[in-house]
């Protein structure tokens, strides 16, 4: 279910080409900086590659840029989130602007969803 082999190159390419928002948030999440939680970036669950994943919390974080305002992309995002929820994951979505303009608020919101 996790990190399927056929997605390995796609995950690697995404990690090597993070969006500016992903790179900014990654600086705050890497090395277990947020309350000791380990996050992975560009992690795959089933056929989906999620932006960030915290295995201990079963928490997925997605960052959305302008393309996510497109109706078809929004529909795909809803289906993806529904499937991840069905599998027992919690999904948080943030607009890229929030990461740049309110990083502390984004981190606080993520931390609010920690269960342990």
C-alpha positions in Angstrom: 0.0 0.0 0.0 2.9 2.4 0.8 5.6 3.5 -1.6 4.8 1.2 -4.5 7.8 0.4 -6.6 6.3 1.7 -9.8 5.9 5.1 -8.3 9.5 5.3 -7.0 10.9 7.5 -9.8 7.9 9.8 -9.7 8.4 10.2 -5.9 12.1 10.9 -6.4 11.4 13.5 -9.2 8.8 15.3 -7.0 11.2 15.3 -4.0 13.9 16.8 -6.2 11.5 19.4 -7.6 9.5 20.6 -4.6 7.3 23.6 -5.2 8.4 26.8 -3.3 5.5 26.2 -0.8 6.5 22.5 -0.3 10.2 23.5 0.2 9.2 26.1 2.8 7.0 23.8 4.8 9.5 21.0 4.5 12.1 23.2 6.3 9.7 23.3 9.3 8.8 19.6 9.2 12.0 17.8 8.5 14.1 16.2 11.2 11.1 15.8 13.5 11.0 19.5 14.3 7.3 19.7 14.9 6.7 18.2 18.3 9.0 15.3 17.5 6.8 14.0 14.7 8.6 12.4 11.7 7.2 13.5 8.3 8.0 12.1 4.9 7.7 14.1 1.8 6.3 12.9 -1.5 5.2 9.6 0.0 2.8 7.2 -1.9 -0.3 5.6 -0.5 -1.9 3.3 -2.9 -1.7 5.1 -6.2 -1.5 8.6 -4.7 1.6 10.6 -4.0 0.9 12.9 -1.1 2.9 16.0 -0.3 3.7 15.1 3.3 2.9 12.2 5.5 3.3 11.6 9.2 3.1 7.8 9.8 2.6 7.9 13.6 -0.4 10.2 13.2 -1.7 8.7 9.9 -1.8 12.4 8.8 -1.5 13.6 5.2 -0.8 17.2 4.4 -1.5 18.6 1.0 -0.5 22.0 -0.3 -2.7 23.5 -3.0 -1.6 26.1 -5.6 -3.8 27.9 -8.1 -4.3 24.7 -10.2 -6.4 23.3 -7.4 -9.1 25.9 -8.1 -9.9 24.2 -11.4 -13.2 22.3 -11.2 -11.8 19.0 -12.5 -8.7 19.2 -10.2 -11.0 20.0 -7.2 -13.2 16.9 -8.1 -10.1 14.7 -8.2 -8.9 16.2 -4.9 -12.2 15.3 -3.3 -12.1 11.8 -4.6 -8.5 11.4 -3.4 -9.3 12.8 0.0 -12.3 10.5 0.3 -10.2 7.4 -0.5 -7.5 8.4 2.0 -10.2 8.9 4.7 -11.7 5.6 3.8 -8.2 4.0 4.4 -8.0 5.6 7.8 -5.9 8.7 7.1 -6.6 12.3 8.0 -6.0 14.8 5.3 -5.2 18.5 5.8 -5.1 20.9 2.9 -3.5 24.3 2.9 -3.3 26.9 0.2 0.3 27.8 -0.8 -0.3 31.4 0.3 -0.9 30.3 3.9 2.5 28.6 4.0 4.2 31.8 2.9 2.1 34.3 4.8 1.1 32.5 8.0 3.6 29.6 8.5 3.1 29.6 12.3 -0.7 29.2 11.8 -0.2 26.3 9.4 2.1 24.6 11.9 -0.3 25.1 14.8 -3.1 23.7 12.7 -1.0 20.6 11.9 -0.1 20.1 15.5 -3.8 20.4 16.6 -4.4 17.1 14.6 -1.8 15.1 16.5 -3.5 12.5 18.7 -0.7 11.3 20.9 
